[in-house]
Every structure is written in C-alpha cells, then in structure tokens.
Amino acid sequence: MRTPVTPIRPADGQESVWDYPRPPRIERIDARVRIRLGGTVIVDSHDVVRVLETSHPPVYYLPIADFTPGSVIPAAGSSFCEFKGSARYFSLASGGTTAERAAWTYPAPEPGYELLRDRVAVYAGQVDDASVDGEIVVPQPGGFYGGWITSTVVGPFKGEPGTLGW
C-alpha cells in the first residue's frame, strides 16, 4: 500500500516541489552559481538554467564554457530521461581532486529542452560545495538524483527514504 505524500506548505518566498510540473519545466533564472572542488572554484556563473520537476528540488545547469579549462573530463556511461533525452557523464577535476561521474549533460536534448545543450549539471554531494546566490546547497537524497536543496524549496523530496514508489 502506498503512503500518501503530504507536501510541506511553503512560507513566503519559498516554492514547493509539489507545485512543479511533470513533464519538467525548464527556465532561465537570475542567480549566481559557484562550485568548488579541490579547494578551487571550478565555475562561477550567472548564466543559469534550472529544471523543475514534481517532487524533485531544482537541477541547475551551467554553460560548459564557464567551467575552468580542464576541470570537465568526459566519463564512461550514459542514462536516459524520458523528457530530456540521452545524458552523457563527466568527471570533474581540480586541485588534485577528481570526482568521478560527478556531472552530466544532454548533448542533443529533446524538443522543449534545447536550453540544456552545451550545459552541465553537477551532483552537489561530489564537490567541496555548490552555492546559489551564496547559499551552500544540500544535495538531493538518493544516489541518482542531482537536485539542489536551498532554503527556497520545500518537499518532501524524491530520494528520501520511502520515496521509491513516487
């Protein structure tokens, strides 16, 4: 028997991931995103796109061209999203640290998701830290999901214990 989900009510200035659509929505936002690895900033960008999907915290995509040269390295493997298409993976390297398969891209996104072309999303739990407008994010629970939790979003979030059937 499936347990019904009780969304957390958002406060002023917050969003509920239960108000996000399925299929996911893609949008440009006015924000500054920084990611550090190996004690060094590997990307600091204001060119930010996020994907919003029911029950998931936002996934942030940054231009691959904004990353420090040599920090994004093609990695083995792929996955498929029924909405965005085929994903390819990257490892990230900086300051003597390598984070294997810590990022991904959609080289040929499906129609409606063209803004993702030439952009990279990063698993926040595999880098020193990632921030949105100076706030350090919390990685989305679960090993597969790449959403970033900030104080502006409320759940419960896909990936937490008991959410497999969502």
C-alpha positions, 0 to 999 in steps of 0.5 A: 500500500502506498503512503500518501505524500503530504507536501510541506506548505511553503512560507513566503518566498519559498516554492514547493516541489509539489507545485512543479510540473511533470513533464519538467519545466525548464527556465532561465533564472537570475542567480549566481552559481559557484562550485568548488572542488579541490579547494578551487572554484571550478565555475562561477556563473550567472548564466543559469538554467534550472529544471523543475520537476514534481517532487524533485528540488531544482537541477541547475545547469551551467554553460560548459564554457564557464567551467575552468579549462580542464576541470570537465573530463568526459566519463564512461556511461550514459542514462536516459530521461524520458523528457530530456533525452540521452545524458552523457557523464563527466568527471570533474577535476581540480586541485588534485581532486577528481570526482568521478561521474560527478556531472552530466549533460544532454548533448542533443536534448529533446524538443522543449529542452534545447536550453540544456545543450552545451550545459552541465549539471553537477551532483552537489554531494561530489564537490567541496560545495555548490552555492546559489546566490551564496547559499551552500546547497544540500544535495538531493537524497538518493544516489541518482538524483542531482537536485539542489536543496536551498532554503527556497524549496520545500518537499518532501523530496524524491530520494528520501527514504520511502520515496521509491514508489513516487 
